[in-house]
Amino acid sequence: MHKPKQQNPGSMVLFCSLIIGGLFSAQTSATDVSNGEMAGAIRSADYPCAQVLKIDSKGNNAWLVQCNSGKFSVSRDQDGNFEVIQTD
């Protein structure tokens, strides 16, 4: 009778970690920015923003950002400079 090979529990943990890590890294790309970076860009454009509530991507280096103080269209040029336009 053939006995199934037992798997090392450590290898299963490693496998699951790689899968979960891959899922998180797939959601993050070079065009993604953090909430803090968005809040800073909005404040640098002389708009109030204490807390970013939501970020939606509009494409490559362009986002719709909902702050506690309103909604903004934010884009970033090739040099990394942000342009912020209040939308409401």
N, C-alpha and C positions, 0 to 999 in steps of 0.2 A: 504494500500500500504506500502511496506517495504522500508524504507529509508536506503541507504548504510551508514555505519558508517564512519564518517570523521576521517582521520588519523591526528595525531599531526605532524606538519611539523618538529619539533625537532627530533622525532623518525626516520623520513626519512633521515635527515642529519646524525644522528648517524649510521644508517644502511649503508649508502653510505660510511661513513668514515671507518667503519669496513671492508667493502669489499675492498676499495682502500688500506687500511693499510695491509690487508691480501695479496693482490697482491704484494705489495712491499716487505713484509717480506718473501714471498715465493721465491723471487728472491735472497734473501740473506740467506746463510747458514753458518755453522761454518767454512767451508773451504774457504769462500770468504774473500778477503782482499781489502782494500781501495787502491786507486791510490797512495796516499802518502806513504802507507806502502810498496807497490811494488817499488816505486821510491827509497825509503830509503834502501830496501834490495839490489837493483841493485847498488846503490852508495856505500854501505858497501862492496860490492864485487869488488870495485875499477873500476867500469864502470861508465861513465857519464850518467846521466839521469835527465834532468831538468823537464821533463813532460811526464807522462804516457799517451799515446794516446788510447790504447786499451788493454783490458785484456780478454783472452779466457781461460776458464777452460779446462785442459787436464785430469781432474779426481780429485780424492781426494788429496788435498794439492799439486796440480801441475798446472801451468799456462803457457801460451804463452803470453808474454808481449811485446807490441810494444811501445817503447820509442821514443822520438824525436831523440835519438842518435843511434837507431838500434832495433833489435829484440832479445829477451832473453827467455830462458826456465828457469822458476823459480819453485823450489819445496821447501816444508817445512817439516822437520822431526818431530818426535813425541815430541821433546823438544822445538819446535818452531823456530829452526834454519833454515835459508834459504840457499839454494844452487842455484847459478846463473851461467848459461852457455850462452854465446853470441851465437846466431844462425846465424847471418849474419855479 
